[in-house]
């Protein structure tokens, strides 16, 4: 069956880094756009970054541009979000999703907490 499983979240100090992974199975991963999203308590889910199927094109929301990098390795059906220079406001549940009309698959999320 279709699965997206995020990992790599945790507690990190301000200024630190984390790399999130999103492992996919059950569908043709390389044909799907992958997105990373986050949702902080009391806030709406926010789209952070996207990467096309072949990994050629990426897009970022302004708040994470120059700090976060989205990438993918289609050979192992995995996408990544490298997060650098983390701030307390980056604290949230992070989700990956895979989209190819009309399908949109979601992972269960991984918590990232930025705190000293």
C-alpha positions in Angstrom: 0.0 0.0 0.0 1.0 3.6 -0.3 3.2 4.9 2.5 5.2 8.0 3.2 7.2 7.8 6.4 9.0 10.9 7.8 12.0 10.6 10.1 14.8 12.7 11.5 12.9 15.1 13.7 13.9 15.9 17.2 15.1 18.6 19.6 17.8 20.9 18.4 19.3 24.2 19.7 18.8 27.5 17.9 21.3 27.8 15.0 21.5 24.0 14.7 20.7 21.7 11.8 18.5 18.7 11.1 17.9 16.6 8.1 14.4 15.1 7.6 13.8 12.1 5.5 10.6 11.0 3.7 10.6 7.3 2.6 8.0 6.4 0.0 6.6 3.1 -1.0 3.6 1.7 -3.0 3.6 4.2 -5.9 5.9 5.5 -8.6 7.8 7.9 -6.5 9.8 9.5 -9.3 6.6 10.6 -11.1 5.4 12.7 -8.1 6.2 16.2 -6.9 7.3 16.0 -3.3 6.4 18.8 -0.9 7.5 19.5 2.7 5.0 21.2 5.0 4.8 22.1 8.6 2.2 22.9 11.2 2.9 24.7 14.4 0.4 24.6 17.3 -2.5 26.9 16.7 -1.4 27.7 13.1 -2.4 26.5 9.7 -0.3 24.0 7.8 2.3 25.8 5.7 3.9 24.6 2.5 7.6 25.1 2.8 9.3 23.5 -0.3 8.6 21.5 -3.4 10.7 19.5 -5.8 9.7 18.1 -9.1 9.8 14.4 -10.0 13.3 14.4 -11.5 14.6 16.8 -8.9 15.4 19.5 -11.5 13.2 22.3 -10.1 12.7 23.4 -6.5 10.6 26.1 -4.8 10.7 27.5 -1.3 8.6 29.8 0.8 10.4 33.0 1.7 10.7 32.1 5.4 12.9 29.1 4.8 14.7 30.1 1.5 18.5 30.1 2.0 18.2 28.0 5.2 16.3 24.8 4.0 17.2 22.6 1.1 14.8 20.0 -0.5 16.3 17.1 -2.4 15.4 13.6 -3.4 17.0 10.3 -4.3 14.6 8.5 -6.7 16.9 5.4 -6.6 15.8 4.8 -3.0 12.4 6.5 -3.1 13.4 9.1 -0.5 13.1 12.8 -0.2 15.0 15.0 2.2 14.7 18.4 3.9 18.0 19.8 5.1 17.3 22.5 7.7 20.1 24.8 8.8 20.2 27.9 11.0 17.1 26.7 12.8 15.1 29.2 14.8 12.6 28.8 17.6 9.8 29.7 15.1 10.7 26.6 13.1 9.2 24.5 15.9 6.4 22.5 14.3 5.2 19.1 13.1 6.8 18.5 9.7 5.1 16.5 6.9 6.0 15.3 3.5 3.5 14.8 0.7 3.7 13.4 -2.8 1.4 14.8 -5.5 0.5 13.8 -9.0 -3.0 14.7 -10.0 -5.4 13.4 -8.9 -3.5 11.6 -6.1 -2.0 13.4 -3.1 -0.3 11.2 -0.4 0.7 12.3 3.1 3.1 11.1 5.7 2.3 11.0 9.4 4.7 13.8 10.4 7.8 14.2 12.5 8.2 16.7 15.3 10.9 19.3 15.2 11.5 21.4 18.3 14.1 24.2 18.3 14.9 25.2 21.9 17.8 25.9 24.1 
